[in-house]
Amino acid sequence: MTINYFGEKLKAVRKSKRLTQLDLSIKLGVSKGTISAYEQSLSYPSLETLVKICDILDTSSDYLLGITDVLSFKMGGLTDEQIGSVLQFVSLIERANEIIDKKE
């Protein structure tokens, strides 16, 4: 098992939470350069730091490590209409992926 996508997933989740690298580094008590290195897959966090990252970003280590592609997220602050739009968009992407998989 490899964690090739850890950096990409970390960056995507961080951005989805509207946090900068500096914001996350402050919350973790590490340098901004450390976050940058994680996101570029130049280095990886310790187990203790990974747990903190998951807590801060409200995501699972399974997702960040590539064990699962299931990204659970909370849609707090969105209206019912906005939540419906997000779910419709996700459904469209899933259907597109199914079509692509059938062609391969």
N, C-alpha and C positions, 0 to 999 in steps of 0.2 A: 504494500500500500504506500502511495506517495501523497504528499500534500502540495502538489504543484499549484493548485488554485487558491491556496490559503490567502496569499497577498491580494489577489483580485477580489476574493469574496470579502475580506476584511475591509478593503477600500470601499466596495459597493455598499456594505452595511453601514459603515461609518458615514458615508455621504447621505444615505437614506435617513439617517438620524440627524442630519444637518450639523454634523460635527466636523471641525477642521482637524488636521493632524495635530495641531497644537492643543486644541480642546481635549482630544483623547489622551494626548501625552500627559497633560496636567492631571486629568482624572486618574491615570494609571501611575503617575509619579515617575515617568521616564522622559527621556528627551524626545523632541519632535523628530530628530534623526532616527531614533529607534523605531518609531511608528513608520517612518519612510522606509526603513530597511525591511520591516515586516511586510509592507505592502509591495515591495519590489522582490520579495522572496529571497532577500539576501541573508536574512536571519529569521529565526522563529522564536516566539516567546516561550518562557518556561511554562510548566504546567500551572503554577500559581498565577502567573500573569495571564495565561489563556483563560482561566476561570474568571479573573477580573474583567477581561475584555468582554467575555460573554455576558457577564452581569451588567456592565455599563451599556453595552449595545443591545441588550435584551434579545440575544440570539443563542443558538446552541453551538457547542463545540463540534458536534457532528456535522453541522452545516459548514462551519469554517474549515474543517479538516477534510471536507469532501466525502464524508461517510454517507451523507444523504444530501439530496438536492432540495429537500423540503425546507423551505424558509418560513418559519412561523413568524408572524409579525402582528403587532397590535395596530389598529387603525384609529387610535384615540384622536379626538379633535376633528374627525371628519364627520360630515353630515351623512345621513342614511343614503342620500342620493350619491354623494361622493364615494361611499363605500361600495355601492352598487356598480358605479362606473369602474372602479378598480377591479372588482371581481369579474366584470364582463371583459375587461382587458386581459386579465389573467387567463380567462377561458379561451379567448381568441388565440392567445399565444400557445396554449396547450393544444388546441386544434391544429394550428399551423405546424407545430412540432410533430403531431401524429401524421399529417400529410407528408411531411418531409421524410419521416421514418419509413413510410410505406414506399416511397420512391427509391429509397436506398436498398 
